[in-house]
Amino acid sequence: MSESALFTSQALWNRDRLALESDEVLEQILDRGDLADWREIYRLAARPGAEGAELRHRIVHICRTVPLSFPHLFLAAMGALGEKLDPYPEVPAPQDDIAQSLQLG
C-alpha cells in the first residue's frame, strides 16, 4: 500500500483528499483505520529524516491528547521506532463502545 492507496481507507469516508499533514486526518486514520492503514502509517513514520520524525512526534502527541480506540498500540509502535516514551503513559479514555468494552478493569 502506498500513501496514495491510503486515501482509499474507509476511515476517510468524509474526505475528498488525503491531507496527512492535517492532525484531524491523521487522528481519523488512527482511530477508524484498519490494519493495512496502520501498517502504512507505520511505514511512513519509520522513514529516516525529518519527515518520519515529525510524523512520529505528531502520532505520540495525538495519542496523549485525543481519545483514540487503541492509543497504546500506536505508542508502542512509535517506541519501537525510537521515540522516548513513559513506560505507562496517560492517555484519554476512548469514546467508542468497542474500545470501552475491551478496556481492562
A tleap script that builds the chain and sets N, CA, C and O, in Angstrom:
source leaprc.protein.ff14SB
mol = sequence {
  NMET SER GLU SER ALA LEU PHE THR SER GLN
  ALA LEU TRP ASN ARG ASP ARG LEU ALA LEU
  GLU SER ASP GLU VAL LEU GLU GLN ILE LEU
  ASP ARG GLY ASP LEU ALA ASP TRP ARG GLU
  ILE TYR ARG LEU ALA ALA ARG PRO GLY ALA
  GLU GLY ALA GLU LEU ARG HIE ARG ILE VAL
  HIE ILE CYS ARG THR VAL PRO LEU SER PHE
  PRO HIE LEU PHE LEU ALA ALA MET GLY ALA
  LEU GLY GLU LYS LEU ASP PRO TYR PRO GLU
  VAL PRO ALA PRO GLN ASP ASP ILE ALA GLN
  SER LEU GLN LEU CGLY
}
set mol.1.N position { 0.848 -1.179 0.000 }
set mol.1.CA position { 0.000 0.000 0.000 }
set mol.1.C position { 0.887 1.233 0.000 }
set mol.1.O position { 1.892 1.275 0.710 }
set mol.2.N position { 0.536 2.204 -0.764 }
set mol.2.CA position { 1.286 3.452 -0.809 }
set mol.2.C position { 0.454 4.551 -0.166 }
set mol.2.O position { -0.710 4.348 0.179 }
set mol.3.N position { 1.072 5.719 -0.012 }
set mol.3.CA position { 0.345 6.835 0.580 }
set mol.3.C position { -0.903 7.153 -0.241 }
set mol.3.O position { -1.932 7.536 0.316 }
set mol.4.N position { -0.816 6.994 -1.565 }
set mol.4.CA position { -1.999 7.236 -2.390 }
set mol.4.C position { -3.062 6.167 -2.148 }
set mol.4.O position { -4.258 6.455 -2.193 }
set mol.5.N position { -2.625 4.928 -1.891 }
set mol.5.CA position { -3.587 3.867 -1.592 }
set mol.5.C position { -4.224 4.086 -0.228 }
set mol.5.O position { -5.352 3.653 0.010 }
set mol.6.N position { -3.509 4.752 0.663 }
set mol.6.CA position { -4.060 5.049 1.981 }
set mol.6.C position { -5.329 5.882 1.855 }
set mol.6.O position { -6.223 5.798 2.697 }
set mol.7.N position { -5.403 6.683 0.801 }
set mol.7.CA position { -6.598 7.505 0.616 }
set mol.7.C position { -7.847 6.665 0.415 }
set mol.7.O position { -8.953 7.150 0.656 }
set mol.8.N position { -7.706 5.432 -0.017 }
set mol.8.CA position { -8.876 4.576 -0.213 }
set mol.8.C position { -9.394 4.022 1.113 }
set mol.8.O position { -10.390 3.298 1.129 }
set mol.9.N position { -8.749 4.343 2.198 }
set mol.9.CA position { -9.157 3.877 3.518 }
set mol.9.C position { -10.598 4.270 3.813 }
set mol.9.O position { -11.022 5.388 3.520 }
set mol.10.N position { -11.337 3.347 4.392 }
set mol.10.CA position { -12.704 3.646 4.802 }
set mol.10.C position { -12.735 4.663 5.935 }
set mol.10.O position { -13.764 5.294 6.180 }
set mol.11.N position { -11.601 4.823 6.630 }
set mol.11.CA position { -11.524 5.825 7.694 }
set mol.11.C position { -11.678 7.236 7.151 }
set mol.11.O position { -12.009 8.157 7.898 }
set mol.12.N position { -11.443 7.412 5.868 }
set mol.12.CA position { -11.513 8.738 5.254 }
set mol.12.C position { -12.801 8.920 4.457 }
set mol.12.O position { -12.816 9.615 3.441 }
set mol.13.N position { -13.847 8.312 4.905 }
set mol.13.CA position { -15.119 8.332 4.185 }
set mol.13.C position { -15.641 9.752 3.972 }
set mol.13.O position { -16.369 9.996 3.010 }
set mol.14.N position { -15.291 10.680 4.838 }
set mol.14.CA position { -15.821 12.038 4.727 }
set mol.14.C position { -14.796 13.026 4.180 }
set mol.14.O position { -14.931 14.233 4.377 }
set mol.15.N position { -13.779 12.522 3.498 }
set mol.15.CA position { -12.721 13.377 2.940 }
set mol.15.C position { -12.699 13.249 1.426 }
set mol.15.O position { -12.996 12.190 0.873 }
set mol.16.N position { -12.344 14.337 0.767 }
set mol.16.CA position { -12.218 14.266 -0.690 }
set mol.16.C position { -10.761 14.180 -1.127 }
set mol.16.O position { -10.481 14.038 -2.317 }
set mol.17.N position { -9.823 14.265 -0.171 }
set mol.17.CA position { -8.411 14.080 -0.477 }
set mol.17.C position { -7.670 13.680 0.789 }
set mol.17.O position { -8.139 13.921 1.902 }
set mol.18.N position { -6.515 13.071 0.607 }
set mol.18.CA position { -5.665 12.697 1.730 }
set mol.18.C position { -4.767 13.871 2.063 }
set mol.18.O position { -3.938 14.281 1.250 }
set mol.19.N position { -4.933 14.410 3.263 }
set mol.19.CA position { -4.102 15.517 3.734 }
set mol.19.C position { -3.426 15.052 5.020 }
set mol.19.O position { -3.823 15.440 6.119 }
set mol.20.N position { -2.408 14.221 4.869 }
set mol.20.CA position { -1.759 13.616 6.024 }
set mol.20.C position { -1.079 14.658 6.913 }
set mol.20.O position { -0.780 14.375 8.073 }
set mol.21.N position { -0.837 15.844 6.390 }
set mol.21.CA position { -0.265 16.902 7.217 }
set mol.21.C position { -1.288 17.462 8.211 }
set mol.21.O position { -0.921 18.203 9.123 }
set mol.22.N position { -2.546 17.119 8.044 }
set mol.22.CA position { -3.612 17.546 8.949 }
set mol.22.C position { -3.711 16.576 10.125 }
set mol.22.O position { -3.868 15.370 9.930 }
set mol.23.N position { -3.618 17.104 11.343 }
set mol.23.CA position { -3.761 16.251 12.522 }
set mol.23.C position { -5.136 15.594 12.562 }
set mol.23.O position { -5.268 14.458 13.016 }
set mol.24.N position { -6.150 16.296 12.093 }
set mol.24.CA position { -7.503 15.733 12.101 }
set mol.24.C position { -7.596 14.494 11.207 }
set mol.24.O position { -8.231 13.508 11.581 }
set mol.25.N position { -6.977 14.539 10.048 }
set mol.25.CA position { -6.971 13.390 9.143 }
set mol.25.C position { -6.164 12.248 9.754 }
set mol.25.O position { -6.587 11.093 9.704 }
set mol.26.N position { -5.010 12.562 10.329 }
set mol.26.CA position { -4.192 11.540 10.983 }
set mol.26.C position { -4.942 10.901 12.143 }
set mol.26.O position { -4.892 9.683 12.314 }
set mol.27.N position { -5.631 11.698 12.936 }
set mol.27.CA position { -6.445 11.173 14.033 }
set mol.27.C position { -7.511 10.225 13.504 }
set mol.27.O position { -7.748 9.161 14.075 }
set mol.28.N position { -8.142 10.613 12.426 }
set mol.28.CA position { -9.207 9.796 11.845 }
set mol.28.C position { -8.661 8.444 11.382 }
set mol.28.O position { -9.316 7.421 11.578 }
set mol.29.N position { -7.489 8.423 10.779 }
set mol.29.CA position { -6.886 7.167 10.333 }
set mol.29.C position { -6.498 6.312 11.533 }
set mol.29.O position { -6.732 5.104 11.534 }
set mol.30.N position { -5.902 6.934 12.564 }
set mol.30.CA position { -5.511 6.175 13.751 }
set mol.30.C position { -6.728 5.598 14.465 }
set mol.30.O position { -6.677 4.477 14.972 }
set mol.31.N position { -7.804 6.346 14.505 }
set mol.31.CA position { -8.988 5.900 15.253 }
set mol.31.C position { -9.880 4.957 14.460 }
set mol.31.O position { -10.424 4.006 15.022 }
set mol.32.N position { -10.037 5.201 13.174 }
set mol.32.CA position { -11.020 4.446 12.382 }
set mol.32.C position { -10.411 3.619 11.257 }
set mol.32.O position { -11.134 2.964 10.507 }
set mol.33.N position { -9.083 3.645 11.135 }
set mol.33.CA position { -8.445 2.881 10.078 }
set mol.33.C position { -8.434 1.393 10.366 }
set mol.33.O position { -8.854 0.944 11.432 }
set mol.34.N position { -7.944 0.636 9.392 }
set mol.34.CA position { -7.815 -0.810 9.581 }
set mol.34.C position { -6.328 -1.169 9.628 }
set mol.34.O position { -5.472 -0.285 9.574 }
set mol.35.N position { -6.026 -2.444 9.726 }
set mol.35.CA position { -4.645 -2.892 9.875 }
set mol.35.C position { -3.763 -2.429 8.714 }
set mol.35.O position { -2.622 -2.021 8.931 }
set mol.36.N position { -4.274 -2.488 7.500 }
set mol.36.CA position { -3.496 -2.034 6.340 }
set mol.36.C position { -3.180 -0.537 6.442 }
set mol.36.O position { -2.076 -0.109 6.107 }
set mol.37.N position { -4.146 0.249 6.903 }
set mol.37.CA position { -3.918 1.686 7.079 }
set mol.37.C position { -2.832 1.924 8.122 }
set mol.37.O position { -1.934 2.741 7.920 }
set mol.38.N position { -2.921 1.212 9.225 }
set mol.38.CA position { -1.962 1.400 10.321 }
set mol.38.C position { -0.563 0.958 9.899 }
set mol.38.O position { 0.427 1.569 10.302 }
set mol.39.N position { -0.476 -0.086 9.099 }
set mol.39.CA position { 0.839 -0.511 8.591 }
set mol.39.C position { 1.452 0.570 7.708 }
set mol.39.O position { 2.656 0.818 7.768 }
set mol.40.N position { 0.630 1.207 6.894 }
set mol.40.CA position { 1.136 2.273 6.031 }
set mol.40.C position { 1.577 3.482 6.859 }
set mol.40.O position { 2.609 4.085 6.566 }
set mol.41.N position { 0.824 3.834 7.866 }
set mol.41.CA position { 1.222 4.929 8.752 }
set mol.41.C position { 2.551 4.586 9.430 }
set mol.41.O position { 3.427 5.443 9.545 }
set mol.42.N position { 2.702 3.336 9.880 }
set mol.42.CA position { 3.956 2.901 10.500 }
set mol.42.C position { 5.110 3.020 9.502 }
set mol.42.O position { 6.188 3.505 9.845 }
set mol.43.N position { 4.877 2.575 8.272 }
set mol.43.CA position { 5.922 2.659 7.249 }
set mol.43.C position { 6.335 4.109 7.020 }
set mol.43.O position { 7.524 4.402 6.899 }
set mol.44.N position { 5.374 5.005 6.960 }
set mol.44.CA position { 5.676 6.422 6.767 }
set mol.44.C position { 6.406 6.998 7.976 }
set mol.44.O position { 7.322 7.806 7.818 }
set mol.45.N position { 6.011 6.592 9.179 }
set mol.45.CA position { 6.660 7.078 10.399 }
set mol.45.C position { 8.074 6.520 10.548 }
set mol.45.O position { 8.909 7.128 11.217 }
set mol.46.N position { 8.348 5.385 9.939 }
set mol.46.CA position { 9.666 4.750 10.038 }
set mol.46.C position { 10.684 5.361 9.072 }
set mol.46.O position { 11.861 5.001 9.111 }
set mol.47.N position { 10.252 6.267 8.218 }
set mol.47.CA position { 11.180 6.894 7.267 }
set mol.47.C position { 12.280 7.625 8.021 }
set mol.47.O position { 12.027 8.246 9.053 }
set mol.48.N position { 13.499 7.549 7.504 }
set mol.48.CA position { 14.584 8.311 8.133 }
set mol.48.C position { 14.412 9.797 7.851 }
set mol.48.O position { 13.747 10.183 6.890 }
set mol.49.N position { 14.997 10.600 8.672 }
set mol.49.CA position { 14.981 12.036 8.434 }
set mol.49.C position { 13.859 12.764 9.134 }
set mol.49.O position { 13.150 12.206 9.971 }
set mol.50.N position { 13.719 14.014 8.773 }
set mol.50.CA position { 12.783 14.909 9.450 }
set mol.50.C position { 11.319 14.525 9.223 }
set mol.50.O position { 10.503 14.663 10.135 }
set mol.51.N position { 10.972 14.050 8.032 }
set mol.51.CA position { 9.571 13.689 7.759 }
set mol.51.C position { 9.077 12.591 8.682 }
set mol.51.O position { 8.004 12.702 9.275 }
set mol.52.N position { 9.869 11.524 8.800 }
set mol.52.CA position { 9.489 10.423 9.672 }
set mol.52.C position { 9.443 10.850 11.130 }
set mol.52.O position { 8.517 10.487 11.855 }
set mol.53.N position { 10.440 11.622 11.567 }
set mol.53.CA position { 10.495 12.077 12.956 }
set mol.53.C position { 9.301 12.967 13.288 }
set mol.53.O position { 8.706 12.842 14.359 }
set mol.54.N position { 8.955 13.861 12.373 }
set mol.54.CA position { 7.818 14.754 12.611 }
set mol.54.C position { 6.514 13.973 12.712 }
set mol.54.O position { 5.678 14.274 13.564 }
set mol.55.N position { 6.332 12.982 11.860 }
set mol.55.CA position { 5.120 12.157 11.912 }
set mol.55.C position { 5.070 11.369 13.222 }
set mol.55.O position { 4.008 11.263 13.836 }
set mol.56.N position { 6.200 10.819 13.655 }
set mol.56.CA position { 6.239 10.086 14.927 }
set mol.56.C position { 5.861 10.993 16.092 }
set mol.56.O position { 5.085 10.591 16.959 }
set mol.57.N position { 6.395 12.206 16.123 }
set mol.57.CA position { 6.072 13.157 17.198 }
set mol.57.C position { 4.584 13.501 17.193 }
set mol.57.O position { 3.958 13.596 18.249 }
set mol.58.N position { 4.026 13.686 16.004 }
set mol.58.CA position { 2.593 14.005 15.911 }
set mol.58.C position { 1.743 12.845 16.403 }
set mol.58.O position { 0.750 13.057 17.099 }
set mol.59.N position { 2.121 11.617 16.048 }
set mol.59.CA position { 1.360 10.445 16.497 }
set mol.59.C position { 1.401 10.339 18.011 }
set mol.59.O position { 0.373 10.094 18.642 }
set mol.60.N position { 2.578 10.519 18.604 }
set mol.60.CA position { 2.694 10.457 20.069 }
set mol.60.C position { 1.832 11.546 20.703 }
set mol.60.O position { 1.114 11.282 21.668 }
set mol.61.N position { 1.895 12.762 20.173 }
set mol.61.CA position { 1.087 13.860 20.720 }
set mol.61.C position { -0.408 13.551 20.623 }
set mol.61.O position { -1.152 13.763 21.580 }
set mol.62.N position { -0.838 13.057 19.482 }
set mol.62.CA position { -2.253 12.721 19.289 }
set mol.62.C position { -2.679 11.644 20.277 }
set mol.62.O position { -3.747 11.743 20.882 }
set mol.63.N position { -1.857 10.621 20.443 }
set mol.63.CA position { -2.206 9.531 21.357 }
set mol.63.C position { -2.327 9.998 22.799 }
set mol.63.O position { -3.072 9.406 23.581 }
set mol.64.N position { -1.609 11.045 23.158 }
set mol.64.CA position { -1.639 11.563 24.529 }
set mol.64.C position { -2.730 12.591 24.758 }
set mol.64.O position { -3.024 12.932 25.904 }
set mol.65.N position { -3.336 13.093 23.689 }
set mol.65.CA position { -4.291 14.192 23.862 }
set mol.65.C position { -5.679 13.932 23.280 }
set mol.65.O position { -6.636 14.616 23.643 }
set mol.66.N position { -5.800 12.968 22.395 }
set mol.66.CA position { -7.079 12.717 21.707 }
set mol.66.C position { -7.596 11.337 22.098 }
set mol.66.O position { -6.826 10.377 22.097 }
set mol.67.N position { -8.873 11.211 22.431 }
set mol.67.CA position { -9.413 9.882 22.725 }
set mol.67.C position { -9.430 9.006 21.474 }
set mol.67.O position { -10.215 9.244 20.557 }
set mol.68.N position { -8.564 7.993 21.437 }
set mol.68.CA position { -8.495 7.032 20.345 }
set mol.68.C position { -8.894 5.665 20.867 }
set mol.68.O position { -8.870 5.428 22.075 }
set mol.69.N position { -9.256 4.777 19.979 }
set mol.69.CA position { -9.644 3.431 20.392 }
set mol.69.C position { -8.469 2.651 20.974 }
set mol.69.O position { -8.637 1.950 21.972 }
set mol.70.N position { -7.292 2.755 20.377 }
set mol.70.CA position { -6.155 1.939 20.804 }
set mol.70.C position { -4.866 2.759 20.861 }
set mol.70.O position { -3.924 2.463 20.125 }
set mol.71.N position { -4.801 3.772 21.709 }
set mol.71.CA position { -3.627 4.640 21.721 }
set mol.71.C position { -2.340 3.912 22.112 }
set mol.71.O position { -1.267 4.240 21.606 }
set mol.72.N position { -2.436 2.935 23.003 }
set mol.72.CA position { -1.221 2.240 23.435 }
set mol.72.C position { -0.589 1.437 22.295 }
set mol.72.O position { 0.627 1.252 22.273 }
set mol.73.N position { -1.381 0.971 21.374 }
set mol.73.CA position { -0.854 0.279 20.204 }
set mol.73.C position { 0.079 1.202 19.415 }
set mol.73.O position { 1.186 0.816 19.042 }
set mol.74.N position { -0.387 2.417 19.171 }
set mol.74.CA position { 0.406 3.360 18.389 }
set mol.74.C position { 1.603 3.874 19.182 }
set mol.74.O position { 2.673 4.091 18.614 }
set mol.75.N position { 1.432 4.072 20.494 }
set mol.75.CA position { 2.567 4.487 21.318 }
set mol.75.C position { 3.650 3.413 21.330 }
set mol.75.O position { 4.836 3.731 21.247 }
set mol.76.N position { 3.255 2.149 21.433 }
set mol.76.CA position { 4.235 1.060 21.411 }
set mol.76.C position { 4.958 1.017 20.066 }
set mol.76.O position { 6.167 0.793 20.013 }
set mol.77.N position { 4.221 1.230 18.990 }
set mol.77.CA position { 4.844 1.230 17.663 }
set mol.77.C position { 5.841 2.380 17.538 }
set mol.77.O position { 6.924 2.205 16.981 }
set mol.78.N position { 5.477 3.560 18.057 }
set mol.78.CA position { 6.395 4.691 17.982 }
set mol.78.C position { 7.605 4.459 18.891 }
set mol.78.O position { 8.712 4.889 18.567 }
set mol.79.N position { 7.404 3.790 20.017 }
set mol.79.CA position { 8.523 3.414 20.880 }
set mol.79.C position { 9.469 2.465 20.167 }
set mol.79.O position { 10.687 2.576 20.310 }
set mol.80.N position { 8.919 1.535 19.401 }
set mol.80.CA position { 9.746 0.597 18.636 }
set mol.80.C position { 10.565 1.324 17.570 }
set mol.80.O position { 11.613 0.837 17.146 }
set mol.81.N position { 10.084 2.488 17.140 }
set mol.81.CA position { 10.812 3.284 16.149 }
set mol.81.C position { 11.786 4.261 16.803 }
set mol.81.O position { 12.429 5.052 16.113 }
set mol.82.N position { 11.898 4.209 18.139 }
set mol.82.CA position { 12.893 5.015 18.826 }
set mol.82.C position { 12.391 6.224 19.578 }
set mol.82.O position { 13.187 6.946 20.178 }
set mol.83.N position { 11.084 6.468 19.564 }
set mol.83.CA position { 10.557 7.598 20.324 }
set mol.83.C position { 10.706 7.314 21.815 }
set mol.83.O position { 10.464 6.196 22.270 }
set mol.84.N position { 11.102 8.324 22.563 }
set mol.84.CA position { 11.233 8.186 24.013 }
set mol.84.C position { 9.845 8.353 24.631 }
set mol.84.O position { 9.181 9.371 24.431 }
set mol.85.N position { 9.417 7.332 25.386 }
set mol.85.CA position { 8.074 7.335 25.967 }
set mol.85.C position { 8.139 6.965 27.440 }
set mol.85.O position { 9.054 6.271 27.883 }
set mol.86.N position { 7.149 7.441 28.191 }
set mol.86.CA position { 6.984 6.985 29.565 }
set mol.86.C position { 6.573 5.520 29.516 }
set mol.86.O position { 5.871 5.111 28.591 }
set mol.87.N position { 7.001 4.712 30.506 }
set mol.87.CA position { 6.620 3.291 30.474 }
set mol.87.C position { 5.105 3.073 30.572 }
set mol.87.O position { 4.581 2.113 30.007 }
set mol.88.N position { 4.411 3.949 31.275 }
set mol.88.CA position { 2.955 3.824 31.429 }
set mol.88.C position { 2.312 5.180 31.154 }
set mol.88.O position { 1.883 5.861 32.085 }
set mol.89.N position { 2.242 5.577 29.887 }
set mol.89.CA position { 1.739 6.922 29.576 }
set mol.89.C position { 0.248 7.062 29.840 }
set mol.89.O position { -0.537 6.135 29.637 }
set mol.90.N position { -0.109 8.236 30.292 }
set mol.90.CA position { -1.522 8.579 30.470 }
set mol.90.C position { -2.102 8.924 29.105 }
set mol.90.O position { -1.495 9.664 28.331 }
set mol.91.N position { -3.275 8.385 28.817 }
set mol.91.CA position { -3.956 8.692 27.560 }
set mol.91.C position { -5.426 8.940 27.859 }
set mol.91.O position { -5.952 8.415 28.840 }
set mol.92.N position { -6.095 9.727 27.035 }
set mol.92.CA position { -7.531 9.950 27.232 }
set mol.92.C position { -8.311 8.641 27.043 }
set mol.92.O position { -7.926 7.791 26.240 }
set mol.93.N position { -9.395 8.496 27.781 }
set mol.93.CA position { -10.237 7.306 27.659 }
set mol.93.C position { -10.902 7.287 26.289 }
set mol.93.O position { -11.278 8.336 25.766 }
set mol.94.N position { -11.052 6.090 25.699 }
set mol.94.CA position { -11.726 6.001 24.395 }
set mol.94.C position { -13.194 6.397 24.524 }
set mol.94.O position { -13.804 6.272 25.586 }
set mol.95.N position { -13.732 6.872 23.423 }
set mol.95.CA position { -15.112 7.347 23.424 }
set mol.95.C position { -16.084 6.439 22.681 }
set mol.95.O position { -17.279 6.729 22.623 }
set mol.96.N position { -15.581 5.332 22.107 }
set mol.96.CA position { -16.495 4.458 21.363 }
set mol.96.C position { -16.797 3.192 22.165 }
set mol.96.O position { -16.029 2.811 23.048 }
set mol.97.N position { -17.904 2.553 21.857 }
set mol.97.CA position { -18.369 1.382 22.596 }
set mol.97.C position { -17.425 0.194 22.474 }
set mol.97.O position { -17.230 -0.535 23.447 }
set mol.98.N position { -16.840 -0.015 21.308 }
set mol.98.CA position { -15.966 -1.179 21.102 }
set mol.98.C position { -14.746 -1.080 21.986 }
set mol.98.O position { -14.437 -2.021 22.717 }
set mol.99.N position { -14.040 0.046 21.938 }
set mol.99.CA position { -12.828 0.193 22.724 }
set mol.99.C position { -13.145 0.172 24.218 }
set mol.99.O position { -12.380 -0.395 24.998 }
set mol.100.N position { -14.249 0.776 24.624 }
set mol.100.CA position { -14.609 0.778 26.035 }
set mol.100.C position { -14.885 -0.643 26.533 }
set mol.100.O position { -14.564 -0.967 27.677 }
set mol.101.N position { -15.465 -1.478 25.701 }
set mol.101.CA position { -15.763 -2.846 26.115 }
set mol.101.C position { -14.503 -3.688 26.224 }
set mol.101.O position { -14.506 -4.707 26.916 }
set mol.102.N position { -13.421 -3.287 25.558 }
set mol.102.CA position { -12.165 -4.029 25.594 }
set mol.102.C position { -11.227 -3.568 26.700 }
set mol.102.O position { -10.205 -4.211 26.945 }
set mol.103.N position { -11.552 -2.470 27.374 }
set mol.103.CA position { -10.679 -1.963 28.429 }
set mol.103.C position { -10.630 -2.962 29.578 }
set mol.103.O position { -11.626 -3.591 29.935 }
set mol.104.N position { -9.438 -3.079 30.139 }
set mol.104.CA position { -9.264 -3.950 31.287 }
set mol.104.C position { -9.707 -3.227 32.543 }
set mol.104.O position { -9.566 -2.011 32.670 }
set mol.105.N position { -10.243 -4.005 33.464 }
set mol.105.CA position { -10.593 -3.460 34.771 }
set mol.105.C position { -11.903 -2.853 34.735 }
set mol.105.O position { -12.373 -2.337 35.749 }
savepdb mol mol.pdb
quit
